[in-house]
Amino acid sequence: MTGTPLGSVDDLVARALAVHARTQEARLGSSAGLASAVGSAPTPVRTLIGVAGEPGGGGSAAAASGGEGLTRGGVRAVVAPRAGSPPAGAPPARLDRLDRKGAVDTFDADGYLALLHRLRSRATTVWAPEYVRGVEESIGGAVEVDPSVEVVVSEGNYLLAELAPWPEVRSAFDEVWFVDTPAEQRHRWLVARHVRFGMTPEAAEDWAAGPDEANARLVRATRARADVVVDAGRLWPDA
């Protein structure tokens, strides 16, 4: 882990721009010799930035803020997809894991890794899935990532996990950030989200203190493997 924690949207955008500039210079430089040998220009590649964090900790909001800021700054970015969510009708429902929804083994990590490899190249349009809150499932082909997109920002709880194949997922990114959120703030956001999507306040509290907290402990243990930390308390001090 390097650098001062990112504490503003401007920090997120500046870091993303720096990652983009660094990775593009390195990749275009390394491909120039091969391109010259075959007599064609190198195929442009995308910068991939991952955003990890505990359940309800603001990872989706941080990813969206970074992506929107990049686009405003003239670097076209798309946020897609949420890491490894199973497609409609797939586990955890079919594998009887509804009481453990959000656990590391309820995600399609292999499918997500394959999608990241496809997203790296800008040669063709890639249609990525989108996770829909309320429905609690991924809708396939919902997000268009066309060749003009220079940066893809993708978020997920387990991007820094050690259980296979997550280390390969980590390696597929140019950089992975960890959103560090004060426990009370995260718990409040999580309960409010559950209630917003249909739980009673009592059920939301039980789920946040039970399955969500068990998953959060595993995710918290991965923080040190991030390239940089996003300080959610500073990023959203009044939320």
C-alpha positions, 0 to 999 in steps of 0.5 A, spaced: 500 500 500 502 506 498 500 514 498 496 518 503 489 516 503 484 519 498 479 523 501 475 527 496 473 526 489 478 530 486 483 525 490 480 519 486 480 523 479 487 525 480 489 518 482 485 515 476 488 519 471 495 518 474 494 510 473 491 511 466 497 515 464 502 510 467 499 504 465 498 506 458 505 509 457 507 502 459 503 498 455 504 502 449 511 502 450 511 494 451 507 493 445 511 498 440 516 493 438 511 487 436 507 492 432 513 494 428 515 487 427 508 485 424 507 492 421 501 494 424 499 499 430 498 496 437 491 495 439 489 500 444 488 497 451 483 500 457 486 501 464 482 497 469 481 500 476 478 496 482 474 498 488 474 494 494 471 494 500 466 492 506 458 491 504 455 497 505 461 501 505 460 506 499 464 502 494 459 503 489 459 510 490 466 511 490 467 507 483 461 512 480 465 518 483 471 516 480 468 514 473 464 520 472 470 525 474 474 522 469 469 523 464 468 530 466 476 531 465 476 528 458 477 521 459 471 516 457 470 511 463 465 506 465 463 503 471 462 496 470 460 491 473 459 489 480 465 484 481 462 476 480 455 477 481 451 471 479 447 471 473 439 471 474 436 465 477 443 462 478 447 461 485 446 463 491 438 461 490 440 455 486 445 453 491 441 454 497 446 459 500 440 465 501 442 465 508 449 467 506 448 471 500 454 476 499 459 471 502 465 470 497 463 463 495 456 466 492 460 470 487 462 467 480 469 469 480 471 465 474 466 469 470 468 475 472 475 474 471 474 472 464 470 478 463 476 483 465 480 480 460 475 481 455 475 488 457 482 490 457 482 490 449 479 496 446 478 492 439 471 491 440 464 493 444 463 488 450 457 488 453 457 487 461 452 485 466 449 490 471 447 488 478 440 491 480 439 492 487 432 490 489 432 485 484 438 482 487 441 479 481 445 481 475 442 483 468 447 480 462 449 485 457 446 491 460 452 496 460 455 497 453 463 498 453 465 500 446 472 501 443 472 509 445 472 507 453 479 508 456 478 506 463 473 501 466 472 502 474 469 496 477 467 494 484 467 488 489 468 486 496 473 481 494 477 484 489 483 483 494 481 476 497 486 470 497 481 465 495 482 462 488 481 465 483 481 472 486 488 473 486 488 472 479 482 477 479 487 482 483 492 481 478 488 483 472 487 490 474 492 496 474 490 498 481 485 496 486 483 501 491 480 499 498 474 504 501 475 504 508 469 506 512 468 508 519 464 502 522 458 506 525 457 509 518 457 503 514 452 499 519 447 505 518 448 505 511 447 498 510 441 498 514 438 503 511 439 500 504 436 493 506 430 497 509 430 501 502 429 495 498 424 491 502 426 489 509 423 491 516 428 495 520 429 489 525 430 484 519 435 489 516 439 490 523 439 482 524 442 481 517 447 487 518 449 484 524 449 477 522 451 475 514 454 482 512 458 483 518 461 476 517 463 478 510 465 484 512 470 481 517 473 477 511 474 483 507 477 488 512 483 483 512 484 484 505 485 492 506 493 491 506 493 488 499 490 495 496 494 500 492 491 505 496 486 507 501 479 511 500 477 514 506 470 514 506 469 518 513 473 524 509 469 523 502 462 523 505 463 527 512 456 528 512 453 522 510 
